[in-house]
Amino acid sequence: MPDALRTTVVRLSAREFRNLEAAELEPSANGLTVIQGANGAGKTSLLEALVYCSVLQSFRGVPREAVIREGTAAARVACELRAGT
């Protein structure tokens, strides 16, 4: 892929998103990041937060309110990107 078309995730931050109280992800610069954890640890929630930053909706087809962590009023996701690298 030409560098001009490549976008790299530098950092992902999620707060009160699905089952995540707070999570930060800084993917490896070499292009391979492995996320592991027990069932219910938040691996899919982290992936969903990344997708949400891209398309502003859940890949599960649920309403926006469904991604807000239970018992909280709002969720926040932020993604820092680098273009052309």
Residue, then its C-alpha position, 0 to 999 in steps of 0.5 A: m500500500p502506498d504510504a500516502l494511503r496508510t493510516t496508523v493508530v498511534r493511541l486509543s483511549a476509552r473511558e466508560f465504554r462497554n465494560l471498560e472503566a478506562a483503557e489505553l492502547e498504544p499499538s506496536a510501531n512494528g505493525l503487530t499488537v497482540i491483545q490477550g486476557a481472560n473472558g470478560a476482560g475487555k478485548t472485544s470492547l477495546l476492538e469495538a472502541l477502535v471501530y467506533c472511532s472509525v465509523l461512529q457506530s458499534f459493529r454489534g448493531v446496537p444503539r449508541e446508548a448500549v456502548i455506555r458502561e452500565g451505571t455511568a452517564a457517558a462514554r468517551v473514545a479517542c483515537e490518535l492517528r498518523a497518516g502516511t506512515 
